[in-house]
Amino acid sequence: MSSIRTQRIAKLIKEELSQIFMLKVEGEVGDLITITSVKVTTDLKIARVYFSIFDKEGREETLARINNNKKKIRYELAQRVRNLR
């Protein structure tokens, strides 16, 4: 069972990642990506992000591009979340 705090943080991560994919990473990834849900552990150390990719033919390529930009996405998310304190 998740607490209100973990639910709020999951919602924040979902919103911020949506903005990151829409504004910053879209040009590099190139496909429409939807963040479907975020699950955060109770100790807030791990967050699992679930997303869907609209383009069925290019899913593997898009996933590879997301994995290549993983560090940039994490950094941008950390900057945004840190600034909201």
Secondary structure as GFF3:
##gff-version 3
##sequence-region A 1 85
A	DSSP	alpha_helix	4	19	.	.	.	ID=ss1
A	DSSP	pi_helix	20	25	.	.	.	ID=ss2
A	DSSP	alpha_helix	26	29	.	.	.	ID=ss3
A	DSSP	beta_strand	33	40	.	.	.	ID=ss4
A	DSSP	beta_strand	47	53	.	.	.	ID=ss5
A	DSSP	alpha_helix	59	68	.	.	.	ID=ss6
A	DSSP	alpha_helix	70	83	.	.	.	ID=ss7
###
